[in-house]
């Protein structure tokens, strides 16, 4: 399964725990945030000023390992 930018943040973390480090490296420490429960990855990245393409590449590389 590939991670998509439409996937909500908590689903990505729940299904792929190895993504936690990636989110943190990009400055997204969303796991205690209420928004992480309803925001998708693209919305969270936009809120933090993060390039969604770079983030998605890093997330999917992490789960390919």
Secondary structure, DSSP 8 states (H G I E B T S, - for coil): ----TTSBHHHHHHH-TTHHHHHHHTT--GGG-GGGGT-BHHHHHHHTT--HHHHHHHHHHHHH-
